Amino acid sequence: MTTREQIIAAAKEAGFDDSQWDAMTYDSGPYEVTMPGIELRRFYTIAFEAGRVAEREECARIIEAQDVDPSFKHRMADAIRTR
C-alpha cells in the first residue's frame, strides 16, 4: 500500500468520505481546517502511526540488505520492527 493509499484509508477510518471535501472551511487562517463529520485528531493519530510503522519497516529492510552476519542483521531488523 502506498503512502497516499494509507492516508486515504486513515481518513476513511476517522469518518471522512469524499463528499466532505466541499464542506471543508478555513476558519482561523490557512492552517485551521474544519471538516464536519471527521475527527481530525483521530485522523492525525492514525496517519502518524502509519508513518511510524512505514519508517521502521524501511529501516529494517536497510539493515537486512547489509552484508553482515545474517543472525545479527535479522535480530537488529526484528528489534527495529518491534520498537
MDTraj code that builds the backbone (N, CA, C; nanometers):
import mdtraj as md
import numpy as np

residues = "MET THR THR ARG GLU GLN ILE ILE ALA ALA ALA LYS GLU ALA GLY PHE ASP ASP SER GLN TRP ASP ALA MET THR TYR ASP SER GLY PRO TYR GLU VAL THR MET PRO GLY ILE GLU LEU ARG ARG PHE TYR THR ILE ALA PHE GLU ALA GLY ARG VAL ALA GLU ARG GLU GLU CYS ALA ARG ILE ILE GLU ALA GLN ASP VAL ASP PRO SER PHE LYS HIS ARG MET ALA ASP ALA ILE ARG THR ARG".split()
xyz = np.array([
    [0.0853, -0.1177, 0.0000],
    [0.0000, 0.0000, 0.0000],
    [0.0900, 0.1242, 0.0000],
    [0.0612, 0.2174, -0.0876],
    [0.1407, 0.3398, -0.0956],
    [0.1048, 0.4333, 0.0195],
    [0.1880, 0.5334, 0.0417],
    [0.1610, 0.6314, 0.1455],
    [0.0286, 0.7017, 0.1199],
    [0.0021, 0.7365, -0.0055],
    [-0.1241, 0.8026, -0.0403],
    [-0.2429, 0.7145, -0.0027],
    [-0.2336, 0.5855, -0.0360],
    [-0.3416, 0.4931, -0.0023],
    [-0.3587, 0.4796, 0.1482],
    [-0.2469, 0.4832, 0.2222],
    [-0.2536, 0.4751, 0.3678],
    [-0.3233, 0.5975, 0.4259],
    [-0.2948, 0.7147, 0.3710],
    [-0.3586, 0.8375, 0.4186],
    [-0.5079, 0.8339, 0.3896],
    [-0.5447, 0.7889, 0.2716],
    [-0.6863, 0.7784, 0.2372],
    [-0.7556, 0.6791, 0.3296],
    [-0.6918, 0.5661, 0.3558],
    [-0.7500, 0.4662, 0.4459],
    [-0.7656, 0.5232, 0.5865],
    [-0.6665, 0.5994, 0.6332],
    [-0.6749, 0.6608, 0.7659],
    [-0.7887, 0.7618, 0.7721],
    [-0.8061, 0.8390, 0.6671],
    [-0.9149, 0.9367, 0.6634],
    [-1.0500, 0.8668, 0.6695],
    [-1.0637, 0.7584, 0.5949],
    [-1.1903, 0.6842, 0.5965],
    [-1.2155, 0.6217, 0.7334],
    [-1.1099, 0.5713, 0.7962],
    [-1.1241, 0.5126, 0.9302],
    [-1.1674, 0.6178, 1.0323],
    [-1.1247, 0.7427, 1.0099],
    [-1.1600, 0.8512, 1.1013],
    [-1.2969, 0.9111, 1.0708],
    [-1.3648, 0.8615, 0.9680],
    [-1.5002, 0.9073, 0.9384],
    [-1.5143, 0.9978, 0.8185],
    [-1.4084, 1.0172, 0.7420],
    [-1.4113, 1.1070, 0.6264],
    [-1.4684, 1.0348, 0.5056],
    [-1.5508, 1.1027, 0.4281],
    [-1.5931, 1.0478, 0.2993],
    [-1.5730, 1.1548, 0.1923],
    [-1.5741, 1.1117, 0.0678],
    [-1.5397, 1.2004, -0.0442],
    [-1.6273, 1.3247, -0.0542],
    [-1.7518, 1.3172, -0.0109],
    [-1.8413, 1.4326, -0.0224],
    [-1.8009, 1.5466, 0.0705],
    [-1.7150, 1.5190, 0.1676],
    [-1.6784, 1.6220, 0.2652],
    [-1.5716, 1.7195, 0.2153],
    [-1.5062, 1.6907, 0.1039],
    [-1.4069, 1.7860, 0.0525],
    [-1.4693, 1.9238, 0.0339],
    [-1.5919, 1.9295, -0.0188],
    [-1.6579, 2.0570, -0.0429],
    [-1.7017, 2.1247, 0.0862],
    [-1.7128, 2.0498, 0.1945],
    [-1.7598, 2.1051, 0.3211],
    [-1.6457, 2.1629, 0.4057],
    [-1.5219, 2.1465, 0.3608],
    [-1.4089, 2.1973, 0.4383],
    [-1.4103, 2.3495, 0.4396],
    [-1.3840, 2.4067, 0.5556],
    [-1.3738, 2.5518, 0.5674],
    [-1.2423, 2.5865, 0.6367],
    [-1.1942, 2.7063, 0.6123],
    [-1.0700, 2.7536, 0.6718],
    [-1.1061, 2.8684, 0.7653],
    [-1.1349, 2.8344, 0.8908],
    [-1.1880, 2.9315, 0.9852],
    [-1.0865, 3.0322, 1.0379],
    [-0.9732, 2.9845, 1.0823],
    [-0.8786, 3.0722, 1.1520],
    [-0.7473, 3.0852, 1.0774],
    [-0.7537, 3.0976, 0.9496],
    [-0.6312, 3.1092, 0.8714],
    [-0.6103, 2.9853, 0.7869],
    [-0.5028, 2.9817, 0.7135],
    [-0.4825, 2.8736, 0.6167],
    [-0.4562, 2.7361, 0.6777],
    [-0.4213, 2.7297, 0.8071],
    [-0.3880, 2.6006, 0.8665],
    [-0.4947, 2.5505, 0.9629],
    [-0.6028, 2.6212, 0.9780],
    [-0.7137, 2.5788, 1.0630],
    [-0.8253, 2.5279, 0.9736],
    [-0.8395, 2.3981, 0.9661],
    [-0.9389, 2.3377, 0.8773],
    [-1.0497, 2.2763, 0.9609],
    [-1.1731, 2.3048, 0.9228],
    [-1.2888, 2.2434, 0.9861],
    [-1.3518, 2.1487, 0.8856],
    [-1.3715, 2.0263, 0.9269],
    [-1.4313, 1.9279, 0.8386],
    [-1.5415, 1.8562, 0.9146],
    [-1.6673, 1.8863, 0.8845],
    [-1.7769, 1.8206, 0.9543],
    [-1.7711, 1.6692, 0.9376],
    [-1.7931, 1.5978, 1.0466],
    [-1.8015, 1.4525, 1.0389],
    [-1.6702, 1.3787, 1.0487],
    [-1.5596, 1.4481, 1.0578],
    [-1.4311, 1.3785, 1.0705],
    [-1.3625, 1.4265, 1.1980],
    [-1.3043, 1.3337, 1.2675],
    [-1.2291, 1.3673, 1.3869],
    [-1.0839, 1.3882, 1.3448],
    [-1.0434, 1.5141, 1.3351],
    [-0.9089, 1.5426, 1.2846],
    [-0.7997, 1.4862, 1.3752],
    [-0.8218, 1.4885, 1.5049],
    [-0.7196, 1.4309, 1.5946],
    [-0.7078, 1.2807, 1.5722],
    [-0.8195, 1.2152, 1.5542],
    [-0.8167, 1.0713, 1.5267],
    [-0.7464, 1.0449, 1.3933],
    [-0.7778, 1.1228, 1.2925],
    [-0.7122, 1.1085, 1.1625],
    [-0.5612, 1.1272, 1.1772],
    [-0.5201, 1.2323, 1.2481],
    [-0.3779, 1.2591, 1.2678],
    [-0.3112, 1.1408, 1.3367],
    [-0.3734, 1.0873, 1.4395],
    [-0.3166, 0.9756, 1.5141],
    [-0.2993, 0.8539, 1.4248],
    [-0.4019, 0.8234, 1.3466],
    [-0.3952, 0.7078, 1.2571],
    [-0.2867, 0.7280, 1.1513],
    [-0.2848, 0.8441, 1.0890],
    [-0.1875, 0.8717, 0.9831],
    [-0.0448, 0.8763, 1.0379],
    [-0.0269, 0.9369, 1.1560],
    [0.1062, 0.9462, 1.2154],
    [0.1596, 0.8072, 1.2474],
    [0.0758, 0.7220, 1.3047],
    [0.1191, 0.5864, 1.3380],
    [0.1534, 0.5075, 1.2118],
    [0.0753, 0.5249, 1.1059],
    [0.1057, 0.4572, 0.9793],
    [0.2429, 0.5002, 0.9285],
    [0.2758, 0.6270, 0.9433],
    [0.4071, 0.6768, 0.9023],
    [0.5190, 0.6189, 0.9853],
    [0.4951, 0.6070, 1.1155],
    [0.5966, 0.5480, 1.2042],
    [0.6234, 0.4031, 1.1673],
    [0.5174, 0.3283, 1.1412],
    [0.5322, 0.1875, 1.1044],
    [0.6083, 0.1754, 0.9726],
    [0.5737, 0.2589, 0.8750],
    [0.6414, 0.2548, 0.7454],
    [0.7896, 0.2894, 0.7591],
    [0.8204, 0.3868, 0.8430],
    [0.9606, 0.4247, 0.8632],
    [1.0393, 0.3115, 0.9284],
    [0.9820, 0.2473, 1.0303],
    [1.0507, 0.1354, 1.0955],
    [1.0742, 0.0213, 0.9964],
    [0.9740, -0.0073, 0.9137],
    [0.9882, -0.1155, 0.8156],
    [1.0992, -0.0844, 0.7158],
    [1.1072, 0.0393, 0.6701],
    [1.2130, 0.0767, 0.5759],
    [1.3505, 0.0647, 0.6412],
    [1.3633, 0.1061, 0.7655],
    [1.4909, 0.0925, 0.8374],
    [1.5289, -0.0546, 0.8518],
    [1.4317, -0.1394, 0.8842],
    [1.4584, -0.2827, 0.8979],
    [1.5039, -0.3419, 0.7645],
    [1.4431, -0.3007, 0.6557],
    [1.4832, -0.3507, 0.5237],
    [1.6267, -0.3093, 0.4892],
    [1.6638, -0.1883, 0.5267],
    [1.8006, -0.1424, 0.5008],
    [1.8997, -0.2281, 0.5778],
    [1.8698, -0.2581, 0.7038],
    [1.9569, -0.3440, 0.7850],
    [1.9672, -0.4829, 0.7217],
    [1.8536, -0.5375, 0.6781],
    [1.8540, -0.6717, 0.6192],
    [1.9322, -0.6785, 0.4884],
    [1.9474, -0.5682, 0.4207],
    [2.0200, -0.5653, 0.2937],
    [2.1716, -0.5555, 0.3119],
    [2.2165, -0.5359, 0.4349],
    [2.3599, -0.5208, 0.4604],
    [2.4316, -0.6552, 0.4507],
    [2.5582, -0.6484, 0.4141],
    [2.6407, -0.7689, 0.4006],
    [2.7134, -0.7939, 0.5326],
    [2.6374, -0.8380, 0.6312],
    [2.6929, -0.8705, 0.7635],
    [2.6354, -1.0055, 0.8062],
    [2.6750, -1.0507, 0.9234],
    [2.6277, -1.1776, 0.9780],
    [2.4744, -1.1845, 0.9727],
    [2.4190, -1.2861, 0.9058],
    [2.2723, -1.2952, 0.8918],
    [2.1977, -1.2963, 1.0249],
    [2.2521, -1.3643, 1.1234],
    [2.1866, -1.3690, 1.2539],
    [2.1785, -1.2295, 1.3156],
    [2.2880, -1.1549, 1.3059],
    [2.2920, -1.0195, 1.3607],
    [2.1912, -0.9289, 1.2908],
    [2.1928, -0.9287, 1.1573],
    [2.1048, -0.8363, 1.0866],
    [1.9576, -0.8716, 1.1070],
    [1.9250, -0.9991, 1.1221],
    [1.7849, -1.0353, 1.1473],
    [1.7414, -0.9947, 1.2887],
    [1.8310, -1.0094, 1.3854],
    [1.7998, -0.9640, 1.5222],
    [1.7806, -0.8130, 1.5258],
    [1.8667, -0.7410, 1.4535],
    [1.8545, -0.5950, 1.4500],
    [1.7248, -0.5528, 1.3807],
    [1.6942, -0.6149, 1.2683],
    [1.5711, -0.5817, 1.1950],
    [1.4470, -0.6114, 1.2800],
    [1.4492, -0.7239, 1.3488],
    [1.3362, -0.7580, 1.4371],
    [1.3209, -0.6568, 1.5500],
    [1.4353, -0.6142, 1.6051],
    [1.4311, -0.5145, 1.7137],
    [1.3712, -0.3822, 1.6643],
    [1.4060, -0.3427, 1.5434],
    [1.3525, -0.2185, 1.4858],
    [1.2024, -0.2322, 1.4651],
    [1.1584, -0.3442, 1.4114],
    [1.0160, -0.3634, 1.3836],
    [0.9317, -0.3676, 1.5116],
    [0.9854, -0.4244, 1.6171],
    [0.9079, -0.4368, 1.7414],
    [0.9175, -0.3144, 1.8297],
    [0.9985, -0.2199, 1.7948],
    [1.0171, -0.0990, 1.8741],
    [0.8883, -0.0266, 1.8960],
])
top = md.Topology()
chain = top.add_chain()
for i, resn in enumerate(residues, 1):
    res = top.add_residue(resn, chain, resSeq=i)
    for name in ("N", "CA", "C"):
        top.add_atom(name, md.element.get_by_symbol(name[0]), res)
traj = md.Trajectory(xyz[None], top)
